[in-house]
Amino acid sequence: MIKREHLKMAIDAISVVDPDSGYGLQELFGAARITIPVVDAFHERDSAGRGFHYYFEGQRVDIPKTAFVADGIGTLEQSLVFKLGELRKKQILAAGWVSGNVRQLADDIRRAGAESVVDHELRRLTACPAGLDEPLRMPDPRSFGPHFFGHLSGGQPAWFMPLPLTRATMLQVAGQRFEFFDVRFLLRSGSDDSLPWIFACISQQQILGLVKLQLHRHAVNTRLEIKYVARRKPQHLDTEAPPKGVGTFLLAGVWMLWNTFYHHVRHIFLDGEVGARQFYLDCGFREQRLCRYILQTPGGYLLTAIADMADDSRSPRGRVRSRLEALIGASIKRLRSVAGRRGRESALRFITRCLMSRYQPYPATTALAMLLKYRTRVPEASVLIDLATRTGKVRIAGETPDSQTTVLVVNDPRFALHLQNVFHLESPKRVEAFNRALADPSIAGRWHALTIEPAEREQLLWVHTPDYVDRLERTSGRQLVTLDMDTQTTERSWEVACLAVGGVFGLMDGICGGRALRGIAAVRPPGHHAEPGRAMGFCLLNNVALAARYLQKVHGVGRIMIVDLDAHHGNGTQAVFYDDDSVLFVSTHRFPAYPGTGNVGEIGGGRGRGFTVNIPMNRGAGDRDFATVIHRIIEPLAHGFRPEFILVSLGFDLYQHDRLGGMRVTPEGYGMLTDRLIEMADRECRGRIAFVLEGGYSVKGIEECGLKFIQQLCKIDSGDSDRSGCWSQRSPFVPATIAKVIDVHKVFWPQLV
């Protein structure tokens, strides 16, 4: 463990380079403000488990044990400079800081420490490397360089790429805890020409992991060694959880590098710690001797990460394709045998990812061909074949799609990662309930699932302000962030929100591309409360508003009608289009209720005057009331506006037993309303209509109402031949409300009578 002599040696080394910093540290050391831990049995066990540590101003500072053993005083030297830089920043801020963003304050302090380390290490050099002031740039996806794009286990997009030696990257390495890797190590690698062998996992401009490789050339046995590998670890007392799957992602990148550029290499090997043994074995490494591992055939989660990374927009190079096809064949053959549960789950996960390929057709066609060959011997073959053909990525020769299958569905399992393990009304159970409705035998084979990708940041700016998008993006990786009284985020919420918007975009592409006339995006988090500059009411990004802008900007759609069918007013959507006459926004909602907007008098402004129509409903409104609203108001408005596309913000919180809705719509009522909206789309815009999931907080209601909804979407008779009950229920909703809406808007829409 660290001794006083080690601290003294490190401070002396700092004094040689920076006398001022050295003097300050000597004063702190002499005043016992830099100390070593008390030696007893507890601390010895603690050090063995968590690494060496010392105390700076009473705060525990951990030093990676392996880094200290390998690099000695240099690691401790950088740690002391970092803490001194933080202390100086704290003293400056303390003079004038009264209140503010504590999180930003902590980030500023940590950055000051990182800058101190970088400056100190650059002073040690006789000449600084060129290009230090270059910004961190992501690779061009079209260039054939040693870089690959993929996703971490939570769906977070990331790059595997060579690490550029810039001030920006060194600040991140100095400000984080990467075992083996520090600023001095990077500068040393730059001087000895080994920097091109350092690769990084980078996501959202953040370095999440690093790996250094070394090529061992031999006439008959060239090998590639993983010299060092490290993922970003939290500092002591950090509240942010590091992203999961970084280690697997780095190994997948090394595998891709091997098979793309170094296919003459026989195998990959590494010397790993005893504690990481099971991880390497699960990834397919073979233990050659104590702590020496060889990779020839990957397995476990590494297989899925490789399939994801190989699904590249660039044509496959080297032997990537042949090796991946061999892995597909081996995995399906493994499914033929009675393999262990763990190995079977791994193989199924890998084959499923291959069938979902977005860019390269060969993984899906290879997997499908093998499944057809062994369909009688692989129990899961029928399910996998159905999955492959329903996504529309592959077709079985000689078979044509069912002419009645006209519905596209967006339902990605990654939507469950938002607010995971957090008690919240807007929980993953909502999409799970809708997925159970999709699994009903009555609609089997009648819908296509879409493969989706996250929306780009620039696309979000079509609706949201840059400041708000930046603020939302900064929540990534943080355990829990409260944006307003009702709206929180967790580690993956930013990625899931972008994925939800990308899913809605994919649905727009599918309908405008002619694959179907209608569809449903069962996404979360919902969106219609999200305003351009803030989150509200469980909503982060306004999915339906972004869908409208996507239709206009990408597909050239001129007139769009948005129908908000939810117990709560879509204030965010209204705010986006309040002055816009290209979008007709119509909202039916309970009033008064959250969020307090949506009165009849809110009719739009400027050019958009008359293009916002609010229909406030009394508490307890039921099937007949909403059917009357569609017949008397929404259908005439659609006929007058003549939209080219209809978007529906669909909330299942109108359900009669929903805990937040306060309405009395039945599952049969949802089926009836869906049927009326589809018929309206058939008349006015050639049937093009897309539904986007919003509210709904009764799991039973989502499942039951969702089934009736999807049955009508698929044009299936649900067996509800007698719908007279929907029209005969007594309701407190009075016709005077309809009369008032008509009276306000008939000056704009003569069709309202």
Backbone hydrogen bonds, N-H to C=O, Kabsch-Sander energy under -0.5 kcal/mol:
donor,donor_aa,acceptor,acceptor_aa,energy
7,L,3,K,-1.7
8,K,4,R,-2.6
9,M,5,E,-2.4
10,A,6,H,-2.3
11,I,7,L,-2.4
12,D,8,K,-2.2
13,A,9,M,-2.1
14,I,10,A,-1.9
15,S,11,I,-2.1
16,V,12,D,-1.3
17,V,13,A,-1.0
18,D,14,I,-3.2
22,G,18,D,-2.6
23,Y,19,P,-2.7
24,G,20,D,-2.2
25,L,21,S,-2.4
26,Q,22,G,-2.3
27,E,23,Y,-2.1
28,L,24,G,-2.0
29,F,25,L,-2.7
30,G,26,Q,-2.7
31,A,27,E,-1.7
32,A,29,F,-1.3
33,R,28,L,-2.9
34,I,28,L,-0.9
35,T,55,Y,-2.3
40,D,38,V,-0.7
44,E,40,D,-2.1
45,R,41,A,-2.1
46,D,42,F,-2.5
47,S,43,H,-2.8
48,A,44,E,-2.0
49,G,45,R,-1.6
50,R,46,D,-2.4
51,G,47,S,-2.1
52,F,63,I,-1.1
54,Y,61,V,-1.9
55,Y,35,T,-3.0
56,F,59,Q,-2.6
57,E,33,R,-3.5
57,E,55,Y,-0.5
59,Q,56,F,-2.0
61,V,54,Y,-3.0
63,I,52,F,-4.3
68,F,64,P,-2.3
69,V,65,K,-2.4
70,A,66,T,-2.3
71,D,67,A,-3.0
72,G,68,F,-1.9
74,G,71,D,-1.3
75,T,72,G,-1.0
76,L,72,G,-0.9
77,E,73,I,-2.9
78,Q,74,G,-2.0
79,S,75,T,-1.7
80,L,76,L,-2.2
81,V,77,E,-2.0
82,F,78,Q,-2.3
83,K,79,S,-2.3
84,L,80,L,-2.3
85,G,81,V,-2.3
86,E,82,F,-2.0
87,L,83,K,-2.4
88,R,84,L,-2.4
89,K,85,G,-1.8
90,K,86,E,-2.5
91,Q,87,L,-2.1
92,I,88,R,-1.8
93,L,89,K,-2.6
94,A,90,K,-2.6
95,A,91,Q,-0.8
95,A,92,I,-0.6
96,G,93,L,-1.1
97,W,93,L,-2.1
102,V,100,G,-0.9
105,L,101,N,-2.1
106,A,102,V,-2.4
107,D,103,R,-2.1
108,D,104,Q,-2.4
109,I,105,L,-2.0
110,R,106,A,-2.4
111,R,107,D,-2.4
112,A,108,D,-1.9
113,G,109,I,-1.7
114,A,110,R,-2.1
115,E,111,R,-2.7
116,S,112,A,-1.8
117,V,113,G,-1.7
118,V,114,A,-2.4
119,D,115,E,-2.6
120,H,116,S,-2.3
121,E,117,V,-2.6
122,L,118,V,-2.2
123,R,119,D,-1.7
124,R,120,H,-0.9
125,L,122,L,-1.2
132,L,129,P,-0.6
134,E,131,G,-1.3
137,R,135,P,-0.7
143,S,140,D,-1.7
145,G,143,S,-1.2
147,H,145,G,-2.2
148,F,160,F,-2.4
150,G,158,A,-2.5
152,L,156,Q,-2.6
153,S,244,K,-1.0
154,G,244,K,-0.6
155,G,152,L,-2.3
158,A,150,G,-2.4
159,W,202,I,-2.9
160,F,148,F,-3.1
161,M,159,W,-0.6
161,M,200,A,-2.0
163,L,198,I,-2.5
166,T,164,P,-1.2
167,R,132,L,-3.6
170,M,166,T,-2.3
171,L,167,R,-2.3
172,Q,168,A,-1.4
173,V,169,T,-2.2
174,A,170,M,-2.7
175,G,171,L,-1.9
176,Q,172,Q,-0.8
177,R,233,K,-0.8
178,F,176,Q,-0.8
179,E,177,R,-0.6
181,F,178,F,-0.7
182,D,180,F,-0.5
186,L,182,D,-2.0
187,L,183,V,-2.5
188,R,184,R,-2.4
189,S,185,F,-2.2
190,G,186,L,-2.0
191,S,187,L,-1.5
192,D,188,R,-1.8
194,S,189,S,-1.7
195,L,189,S,-1.4
197,W,194,S,-1.6
198,I,195,L,-2.5
199,F,197,W,-0.6
199,F,211,V,-3.0
200,A,161,M,-3.2
201,C,209,G,-2.5
202,I,159,W,-2.4
202,I,200,A,-0.7
203,S,206,Q,-2.5
206,Q,203,S,-1.9
208,L,201,C,-3.3
208,L,206,Q,-0.6
209,G,201,C,-1.1
210,L,230,A,-3.1
211,V,199,F,-2.5
212,K,228,Y,-2.8
213,L,197,W,-2.4
214,Q,225,E,-2.0
216,H,214,Q,-0.6
216,H,223,R,-3.1
217,R,215,L,-0.8
223,R,216,H,-2.3
224,L,267,H,-2.1
225,E,214,Q,-3.1
225,E,223,R,-0.5
226,I,269,F,-2.7
227,K,212,K,-1.8
227,K,225,E,-1.1
228,Y,212,K,-1.4
230,A,210,L,-2.7
232,R,208,L,-3.2
233,K,177,R,-1.8
238,D,235,Q,-2.2
241,A,477,G,-0.7
249,F,245,G,-2.1
250,L,246,V,-2.4
251,L,247,G,-2.0
252,A,248,T,-2.3
253,G,249,F,-2.2
254,V,250,L,-2.1
255,W,251,L,-2.3
256,M,252,A,-2.4
257,L,253,G,-2.4
258,W,254,V,-2.6
259,N,255,W,-2.4
260,T,256,M,-1.4
261,F,257,L,-2.4
262,Y,257,L,-0.9
262,Y,258,W,-1.2
265,V,262,Y,-2.1
266,R,222,T,-3.2
267,H,222,T,-0.5
268,I,295,L,-1.7
269,F,224,L,-2.2
270,L,293,Y,-2.1
271,D,226,I,-0.5
272,G,270,L,-0.7
272,G,291,C,-1.6
276,A,273,E,-1.0
277,R,274,V,-1.6
280,Y,276,A,-2.0
281,L,277,R,-2.4
282,D,278,Q,-2.5
283,C,279,F,-1.4
284,G,281,L,-1.3
285,F,280,Y,-2.5
286,R,294,I,-3.3
288,Q,286,R,-0.7
288,Q,292,R,-2.3
289,R,292,R,-1.1
292,R,289,R,-2.1
293,Y,270,L,-2.8
293,Y,291,C,-0.5
294,I,286,R,-2.7
295,L,268,I,-3.3
296,Q,284,G,-0.6
296,Q,294,I,-0.6
297,T,284,G,-0.5
299,G,283,C,-2.0
302,L,299,G,-1.1
303,L,300,G,-1.0
304,T,300,G,-0.8
305,A,301,Y,-2.2
306,I,302,L,-2.3
307,A,303,L,-2.3
308,D,304,T,-2.2
309,M,305,A,-2.2
310,A,306,I,-2.6
311,D,307,A,-0.8
312,D,310,A,-2.4
319,R,259,N,-2.6
320,V,317,R,-1.6
323,R,319,R,-2.4
324,L,320,V,-2.6
325,E,321,R,-2.6
326,A,322,S,-1.9
327,L,323,R,-2.0
328,I,324,L,-2.3
329,G,325,E,-2.3
330,A,326,A,-2.4
331,S,327,L,-2.2
332,I,328,I,-2.3
333,K,329,G,-2.1
334,R,330,A,-1.8
335,L,331,S,-1.5
336,R,332,I,-0.9
337,S,333,K,-0.8
337,S,334,R,-0.6
339,A,337,S,-1.9
344,R,340,G,-2.4
345,E,341,R,-2.4
346,S,342,R,-1.9
347,A,343,G,-2.1
348,L,344,R,-2.5
349,R,345,E,-2.3
350,F,346,S,-2.1
351,I,347,A,-2.6
352,T,348,L,-2.4
353,R,349,R,-1.9
354,C,350,F,-2.0
355,L,351,I,-2.2
356,M,352,T,-1.1
357,S,354,C,-1.4
365,T,361,P,-2.4
366,T,362,Y,-2.5
367,A,363,P,-2.1
368,L,364,A,-2.6
369,A,365,T,-2.3
370,M,366,T,-2.0
371,L,367,A,-2.3
372,L,368,L,-2.5
373,K,369,A,-1.8
374,Y,370,M,-2.0
375,R,372,L,-0.8
377,R,374,Y,-1.5
378,V,374,Y,-1.4
381,A,378,V,-2.0
384,L,380,E,-2.3
385,I,381,A,-2.9
386,D,382,S,-2.3
387,L,383,V,-2.2
388,A,384,L,-2.4
389,T,385,I,-2.4
390,R,386,D,-2.2
391,T,387,L,-1.5
392,G,389,T,-0.7
393,K,388,A,-0.7
394,V,388,A,-0.9
399,E,396,I,-2.2
405,T,402,D,-1.8
406,T,404,Q,-1.5
407,V,446,R,-0.7
408,L,518,R,-1.7
409,V,448,H,-3.1
410,V,520,I,-2.3
411,N,409,V,-0.6
415,F,412,D,-2.0
416,A,413,P,-1.6
417,L,414,R,-1.8
418,H,415,F,-1.1
420,Q,417,L,-1.1
422,V,419,L,-1.4
424,H,422,V,-0.6
427,S,425,L,-1.7
430,R,427,S,-1.9
432,E,428,P,-1.7
433,A,429,K,-2.1
434,F,430,R,-1.7
435,N,431,V,-2.3
436,R,432,E,-1.6
437,A,433,A,-1.4
438,L,434,F,-2.0
439,A,435,N,-1.3
440,D,437,A,-1.4
443,I,440,D,-1.7
444,A,441,P,-1.2
446,R,443,I,-2.1
448,H,407,V,-2.7
450,L,409,V,-2.5
455,A,498,C,-2.3
459,Q,456,E,-0.6
460,L,456,E,-1.3
461,L,457,R,-1.0
462,W,459,Q,-1.6
463,V,460,L,-1.6
464,H,460,L,-2.7
465,T,532,P,-2.4
469,V,465,T,-2.3
470,D,466,P,-2.6
471,R,467,D,-2.3
472,L,468,Y,-2.6
473,E,469,V,-2.5
474,R,470,D,-1.8
475,T,472,L,-1.3
476,S,473,E,-1.6
477,G,491,E,-2.3
478,R,475,T,-2.1
481,V,489,T,-2.2
483,L,481,V,-0.6
483,L,487,T,-2.8
484,D,487,T,-1.5
488,Q,486,D,-0.5
489,T,481,V,-2.3
493,S,490,T,-1.3
496,V,492,R,-2.6
497,A,493,S,-2.9
498,C,494,W,-2.1
499,L,495,E,-2.1
500,A,496,V,-2.6
501,V,497,A,-2.0
502,G,498,C,-2.5
503,G,499,L,-2.5
504,V,500,A,-2.0
505,F,501,V,-2.3
506,G,502,G,-2.3
507,L,503,G,-1.9
508,M,504,V,-2.1
509,D,505,F,-2.4
510,G,506,G,-2.3
511,I,507,L,-2.2
512,C,508,M,-2.7
513,G,509,D,-2.1
514,G,511,I,-1.3
515,R,510,G,-2.2
516,A,510,G,-0.8
517,L,406,T,-0.8
518,R,406,T,-1.1
519,G,689,I,-1.0
520,I,408,L,-2.3
521,A,691,F,-2.8
522,A,410,V,-2.0
522,A,520,I,-0.8
523,V,521,A,-1.9
530,A,527,G,-1.5
531,E,534,R,-1.8
534,R,531,E,-0.9
536,M,539,C,-1.3
539,C,536,M,-2.8
540,L,526,P,-1.0
543,N,541,L,-1.5
546,L,542,N,-2.4
547,A,543,N,-1.9
548,A,544,V,-2.0
549,R,545,A,-2.1
550,Y,546,L,-2.4
551,L,547,A,-2.4
552,Q,548,A,-1.9
553,K,549,R,-3.0
554,V,550,Y,-2.7
555,H,550,Y,-1.0
555,H,551,L,-0.6
557,V,551,L,-2.3
560,I,582,S,-2.2
561,M,645,F,-2.3
562,I,584,L,-3.0
563,V,561,M,-0.5
563,V,647,L,-2.8
564,D,562,I,-0.6
564,D,586,V,-3.3
565,L,563,V,-0.9
565,L,649,S,-2.4
566,D,564,D,-0.9
566,D,588,T,-1.4
569,H,594,Y,-0.6
571,N,569,H,-1.9
572,G,528,H,-1.4
573,T,528,H,-1.4
574,Q,570,G,-2.2
575,A,571,N,-2.2
576,V,572,G,-1.7
577,F,573,T,-1.7
578,Y,574,Q,-0.6
578,Y,575,A,-0.5
580,D,577,F,-1.7
581,D,579,D,-0.5
584,L,560,I,-2.3
585,F,583,V,-0.7
585,F,611,F,-2.8
586,V,562,I,-2.9
586,V,584,L,-0.6
587,S,613,V,-2.5
588,T,564,D,-2.6
589,H,615,I,-1.4
590,R,567,A,-1.8
591,F,617,M,-2.7
596,G,593,A,-2.2
602,E,599,N,-1.6
603,I,601,G,-1.2
605,G,578,Y,-2.6
608,G,605,G,-2.1
609,R,606,G,-1.6
610,G,603,I,-3.0
611,F,608,G,-2.5
612,T,603,I,-1.3
613,V,585,F,-3.1
614,N,612,T,-0.5
615,I,587,S,-3.0
617,M,589,H,-3.6
620,G,662,G,-2.0
621,A,618,N,-1.5
623,D,664,R,-0.6
624,R,726,C,-0.6
626,F,622,G,-2.0
627,A,623,D,-2.4
628,T,624,R,-2.2
629,V,625,D,-2.0
630,I,626,F,-2.2
631,H,627,A,-2.2
632,R,628,T,-3.2
633,I,629,V,-2.4
634,I,629,V,-1.9
635,E,630,I,-2.9
637,L,633,I,-2.2
638,A,634,I,-2.4
639,H,635,E,-2.1
640,G,636,P,-2.1
641,F,637,L,-2.7
642,R,638,A,-2.5
644,E,559,R,-2.8
645,F,559,R,-0.9
646,I,688,R,-1.7
647,L,561,M,-3.1
648,V,690,A,-2.5
649,S,563,V,-2.3
649,S,647,L,-0.5
650,L,648,V,-1.0
650,L,692,V,-2.6
651,G,565,L,-2.8
651,G,649,S,-0.6
652,F,695,G,-2.4
654,L,651,G,-0.5
655,Y,652,F,-1.0
656,Q,665,V,-1.9
658,D,655,Y,-2.0
662,G,658,D,-0.9
664,R,621,A,-2.9
665,V,654,L,-2.5
670,Y,666,T,-1.9
671,G,667,P,-1.8
672,M,668,E,-2.2
673,L,669,G,-2.7
674,T,670,Y,-2.3
675,D,671,G,-2.1
676,R,672,M,-2.1
677,L,673,L,-2.2
678,I,674,T,-2.3
679,E,675,D,-2.2
680,M,676,R,-2.1
681,A,677,L,-2.1
682,D,678,I,-2.4
683,R,679,E,-1.8
684,E,680,M,-2.4
685,C,681,A,-2.4
687,G,681,A,-2.6
688,R,685,C,-1.8
689,I,517,L,-1.8
689,I,687,G,-0.8
690,A,646,I,-2.2
691,F,519,G,-2.6
692,V,648,V,-3.1
693,L,521,A,-2.4
694,E,650,L,-3.0
699,V,697,Y,-0.6
702,I,698,S,-2.7
703,E,699,V,-2.1
704,E,700,K,-2.7
705,C,701,G,-2.7
706,G,701,G,-0.5
706,G,702,I,-1.9
707,L,703,E,-1.6
708,K,704,E,-1.7
709,F,705,C,-2.5
710,I,706,G,-2.8
711,Q,707,L,-2.3
712,Q,708,K,-1.8
713,L,709,F,-2.2
714,C,710,I,-2.0
715,K,712,Q,-1.2
716,I,711,Q,-3.1
718,S,716,I,-0.6
721,S,719,G,-1.6
723,R,721,S,-0.9
726,C,723,R,-1.4
727,W,724,S,-1.3
728,S,724,S,-1.1
729,Q,725,G,-1.0
737,T,734,V,-1.8
738,I,734,V,-0.6
739,A,735,P,-2.3
740,K,736,A,-2.2
741,V,737,T,-2.2
742,I,738,I,-2.6
743,D,739,A,-2.4
744,V,740,K,-2.1
745,H,741,V,-2.1
746,K,742,I,-1.9
748,F,745,H,-1.1
749,W,745,H,-2.5
752,L,749,W,-2.0
753,V,751,Q,-0.6
